[in-house]
Amino acid sequence: MAREKSLETDYRRTRGETIEIEGEELFDHYTLMATSGQKAMRVDKFLCNLLPGITRSRIQNASKTGSIAVNGIPVKVSYKVKGGDVVKLLLPYPPPPELDAEDIPIDVRYEDDDMMLVYKDADMVVHPGVGNHTGTLVHALLWHVQHSSPLPEGSGIEGELRPGLVHRLDKNTTGIMVVAKHEQALAHLSQQFFDRTTDRRYWAIVWGDVKEDEGTITGHTGRSLKDRKVFRVFPDGDHGKHAVTHFRVLERFGIATLVELKLETGRTHQIRVHMKYHGHTLFGDTEYGGDKVLAGLKTRKYQQFIKNCLELMPAQALHAKTLSLDHPRTGKRMVFDSEPPPNFVALMEKLRKWGEYN
């Protein structure tokens, strides 16, 4: 049997169980092909045999949400795999069982038996990793779920309440995130992100006057070959992963622009990298040069004004504004909106006044 594993999330375990994650979307996509001599076998057993680290319950949950497909058609676990069949499996990134819950306050904007919408502040790391073993959003979510109400009787949900991330935000990016509260909801939400049926909109303040009222940026993104801490665009597609970002101008300040961005793909630092590639680095983005004067005058007055603005926004001016998705149980379309943080709003006002009087 031949097997190809296509990772939408590139992660690996290192010593001490530290996890490194790349990409905003947290799921794995497997492609497996049965050899011509394959005897008829249930698809769940077929997958368990080839993926011994994955439990049958996870595979069965994937089937319930249409996340197992044979030759492009979703199937139930009872389907019999035959020679030549191509089996695709989508699995959400599992909640790490070894983490301890931590009593860290979180801003929950919506919650029911299946999912939560949380507002992430700046400086909060979403997932544990190198240099961030404690104090993350995942630690806080574990505490919250453990101290919330148990699953209602007759809910049809198997297993325990355990929060699962479907996507993530960079450390200093603010805004809303959806969190699944159990494995079935996690599989359903992950499938939506994989199928691109969710709608994510961001607000960003970028350097310079964006000429186009709207547009699309396309270019493979991946880790820089010179500096592994940052990402860059590889326009020829020889490195990195396919990435597409749509943008629309909301307000012009002259020296900067407020734009709305819609993600078609979810790559690490995608908006930050694509806007820099487009010639409009995010204001305050220390990793991509946005903490330097990239537009405007050279006068002392202007330089002091920019210094004051950068002190107000010491990191990238990027906010996850809205998120639209289908509820994992009812299928109802839900739209969630969040206001930018106070310093983001204050920066807009300062730039607006500068443009009016200069």
N, C-alpha and C positions, 0 to 999 in steps of 0.2 A: 504494500500500500504506500502511495506517495502522499506526502502531506506538505502543505505550504501554510505558514502562519503569517498573516498580514496584520501588523500591529497598528491600530489607531492610537494606542498609547504605548510608548516605548518606555518600559520600566524594567529595573533589574534589582535583585536583592544582593546586598553586599554584606560584609561582616557586620555583626551587630544588628542585622535585620533592618538597616537603613534602606529606605526606598527612594529611588530617583525616578521622577515622573516627567515625561515630556508631553506636551499637548494639553489643551484645555479639556478635551473630552476623554473620559476615563473608561475605556472599554477595549476589549480585544476582539479581533475578527479572525477566525480560523477558516481556512479552506482546505478540505481533505478530499482525496480522490480514491475510490475503491478500485483495486486492480480487477482485471477481467475475470480472474478466478474467484472473486469474492462470493462466498455463499450468502444467501439471504439472511440478514441479521437486523434486528431492531436497531433503529438509529441511535437510541440512547446507549445501548450496549456497544455499538460500533464506536461511538464517540468516547465512551468510558475506556475502552480498550486502547485507543490511540492517545487519549489525554488522561493518563492515570492520576494526575494531580487535581482533577476536577470532579467534584462529587456528582452522583446521579441526580440529586435533588436540584442542583444548579442547572443541570441540563434539562430537567423536566420543567423547571420554571421558564427556561428560555423557550421551550416549545409552546408554553401557554401564551406567550406574547409574540409568537410568530418569528422568533429569533433563530429558528433552525429551518434551513431551506435546502431542498434537494433538487438539483438541476433548476434552480431559480424559483422553486415553488415552496412556500411554507408547509411544513408537515408536522404531524403529531409524533410523539415518541414511539408509537406503535408501528410507524412506517418501516418497511423492510428494505434495507439498503442492498443494492445489487451491484454486480460488477460494472464499472464504468460510471457509476453515479458520482456526482460532485456534490459534496456536503459542505454547507457553509454554516458556521455557528458564530453568533454574536454573544459575548459574555461581558457583563459589566464588571468593572474592577471591584473585587470583593472588599468589604470593610476589614481592615487589619485586626485580627482577633487579639493580638498581643498587647494592644495599647490600653493604658489605664485612663479611665474617665477623669476629667478635671473640672472643678466647679468654676468655670469661666463664664461670665455673663455674655449672652448673645442676643441679638435683636431679631426676634422671630416675627415676621410680617404676616404669615399665614401658616396654619397647621391643621391637619385632620389625621385620620387613622393611617393614611397612606404616604403622605409627603409633608414637607415643610418648605417654606420660602424664608430664607434668612438674609439679612442685610449685613454684608461684610464691610467692616471699617478698614481704613488704611492701616498699615503696619501689622495686620493679622495674616499669618501664614495659614493657608488652607490645609495643607497636608504635611505630616512629618517628613523630614528629609535631612540632608546633610546640614548640620548646624542648627536644626530646628527639631529637636527630639521631643519637646514638650510645648505646651501653650498654644497649640494649633486649633483651628476651627474643628477639626475631627475630634480632638480630645474634649472640646466643649460640647459637641453634639452627642457624644457618647454619654456624658453626664446628663444632658437634657432628656434624652430618650429613656435612660434608665430610671429617671425620676418622673416620667410622665405616666399617663394612664396605660394599663396593659391593653393588649389587643382585645376587642370586644368578642364575646362568645358568638359563634355562628358567622364570623366574618369571612370564613373561607380562606384565611391566610394561615399558612403553615410557618412554623419556626418562631423565632423571637424577634422582638423589636430591636433593630440594630441599624443605625443610620448608614446610608451608602451614598457616596458622592457620584454624580453623573458628569459633572464638569467642575472646573475650578477657575479662580481668578488669580492674577499675579498679586504678590504681597501688598503692593501699594495701590492696587486698583480697588475702588469701592463699588458697591452695588449689590444687586440681588442674585442669589443662587438657589437652585432647587436641590433638595436633599430627599432621597427616598428613605422611608422608615422601615422597610422590610424588603426581602429579596425579590418578591414578585413585582413590587412597584419599581424597584431598581432596574429589573430587566425591561419593564415596559418603557420607562423613561429613557433608558439607554438606547432602545430601538428607535425612539423618536429622534434623538440626537444623531444617530447613525443615518437615518433616512432623511435628515435635514427637514423635518416637518415642524421643528420648533422655529421660533423667530426671536432672535436676540438683537437688541439695539443698544448701542453704546453712545455716550457723549464724550467728546474729546475736544480740548483746546489745543490747537496746533500753531506752530510758528508760521508767520507769513500770511499773505492774502491768497487763499485758494481760488484760482481763476475760474474753474468749472463750478457750476451750481450743483452738479452731481456727476458721479462717475464710478468706475469699477477698476480696482487694482488687482492684477493677476501676476503671480510670480512665485515659484517654489521658494519656501523658506526652510532654513536649516541652520544648524550651529555654524558659526564662522570658522573657517579653516585656520584662522590666525589667533582668535580669541574664543575659547570654548564657552565663556560666560555669556556671550551675546549671540544673537542670531542675525542673519542677513538674507537678502533675496538673491537667488540664483536664477536670473531671467531665462537662461537657456535650458533650465530643468535638468542640468547634469548632477545636481545635488539637491538635498532637501525633499520636501513634500509639497504637492500641489496645494495652493492656498488662494482664496478669492475673498476680497473685501469690497463691499459697496459703500459709497459715502455720499452724503448730501449736506450742503452748507445750510446751517441754521441762522448764523449771524456772523457778520464781518466786523472786525475791530480795527482793520487797517494793518496793524503789525501782527495780528493773530486772527484766527478764525475758529468759530465754534462749529463743529461738524457732528452729524449723526452717522454712525457706522453700523452696517449690518454684516454680520459674519455668515459667509456661506460655508466656510470650513473653520475648524477650531484648532489652529496650530499655536505653539508656544510663542508668546510675544507678537502674535500675528499683526494686530493693529499697529503696534509700535513700530514694527519692522516695515510694514507696508507703507505707512505714512512717511517714514524717513526716506524710503525708496522713492516715494512720490515727490519728495522735496519739501515736506512739511512735518518735521519732527515734532513729537508731542512736547508741549510746554512743560518744563521742569523734569523731563525724563533724563535722569543722571546717567543711565547706562547707554543712552544713544545720543548724547550731546545736547539734549534739550535744556540743560541747565546753563547754557551759554547764550549770549545775545546772537540770534540768528537772523534778525530782521530789525529794521528801524534805523534811528539816527546814532551818531557817535557823540552827541552832546553830553555834558556832565549831568544835566537834568534828566535826560532820557536814561542814561546808565543807572542813575540812582533809582529811577522809577522801576526799571527792570529788576534791580536788586531787591527792591521791596516786594515785587510780584513773586520772585523766586523764593523769598523767605516765606511768603504766604502759601506757596505750592512747592514744597521741597521734593516732590516726586512727580511722576507722570500725571498729567491732568486727564485722567481716564476714568469713566464711571459707567458701570453696567446699568443702563437706565430701565429698559423694559425686557420682559421675557414672556413669550406666549407659548403655551403647550397644551396638550390634551391630558386631562386628568387620568391617571393610570387605572382607575376603577370604573368611573362613569363615562369616560371618553369625552366629556364636556370640554370645550375649548375655554381656557382660562388665560387672562392677560394680567400681568403684574407690573406695576410701575413703581419706581423709587426716585426720590429727589436726590440731586447731587449733594455732597457734603457742604457744610458752611464755607470752607475755604475755597471750594470750587466756585460757589456762587459769588463770594467776595472777589475772587479773581476776575470773573466775568464783569462785575460792576466796575472794577478799577480799569480794565481794558476799555470798557464802554465809555467811561468818562474821559479817558485819555484821547480816544478817537474823536470825541465831541469838541474838545478844547484845544486840540493840537492839529 
